[in-house]
Amino acid sequence: MRDTTTAPTDVPDRHRDRWRLLGDLLSFQGKLVVDGLKDLVLSPVSLIAVVIGMLTVPHDPGRYFYRMMRIGRNFDRWVDLFGADKTKKLTGPSAEAKWAGDRSGTLDALIDRFERAVVAQHEQGGLTEKARQAIDRALDSLEPKPKGTRDDP
């Protein structure tokens, strides 16, 4: 379960939500890469599994193919490509509102560990508050301005 207390409490909710969204985007992009690699590997492996099964186990030619399918299904559960959708649009420190499913032993658990390491690095001064504020300002400047307002110099 992702820890919603990782963002500093003095950060506006829209900034906290934006950082959470960017984290979910990075997580999703990484999962897409892993899922794509799985597809590249399983395409030839499935063909090989069928051929080997037909040649070596004529009484059960699908043995290796269906074993590969089970492994692929378990791998898909591990990756949980759309897992971020379970935590979408949650704001503030309400960890109870987050998806409470068991994510141990999944790619999300590894991502959560990485996220905690990044947060710990930030707390130890690895990512300075000034750097975070500069990134927030740059992202704020991308947001559309209401009509009738001017940009400050």
CORVENGI-V975415 format. One line per field, one symbol per residue. phi: phi as a letter, one per 40 degrees, with the letter a starting at -180 (. if undefined). A space follows every 10 residues. Layout:
# CORVENGI-V975415
phi->???
This chain:
# CORVENGI-V975415
phi->.ccccccdcc cddccccccc cccccccccc cccccccdcc cccccccccc cccccbbcca ccdccccccc cccccccccf dbccccbdgc bgccccccdb ccbcgbcccc cccccccccc ccccgcbcdc cccccdcccc cccccccgbb ccc
